């Protein structure tokens, strides 16, 4: 059985909400990688501006790293976004 931890009180958080928060995602280079993951991010930050996604291909071009700078509104939102990205089949690493 999976249990959800209780919310962290704002005074105990290391992040002040709302704030701009970068999330790095890496995976195999695929033509739809950035667009697909942008759609995931938009589920958690509907005002996210897709034109701000930073893309960095690996030296050999086999992998790509993306940075999404989202407007973080709560720890719960960030945790849910990390879980959604980490669980996506196109994603290798989320930082």
MOTA-V255958 format. One line per field, one symbol per residue. phi: phi as a letter, one per 30 degrees, with the letter a starting at -180 (. if undefined). psi: psi as a letter, one per 30 degrees, with the letter a starting at -180 (. if undefined). burial: # if it has 24 or more other C-alpha atoms within 12 Angstrom, else .. A space follows every 10 residues. Layout:
BEGIN
phi=???
psi=???
burial=???
END
This chain:
BEGIN
phi=.cccddddee dcddcccdad bdbcbbaddb eceddddddd eddcbececd dcdcbbdded idbbcbcccc ddcadddddd dedddddddd ccbbb
psi=kkkkllkkke ffkfkkkllk jkkkkklkjk fgeeeefeee efffifgkjf ffkkkjllef gflkkkkkjl jkfleeeeee eeeeeefkff kekk.
burial=.......... .......... #.#######. ..##..#### #..##..#.# ..#.#..... ..######## #####.##.. ##.###...# #..#.
END
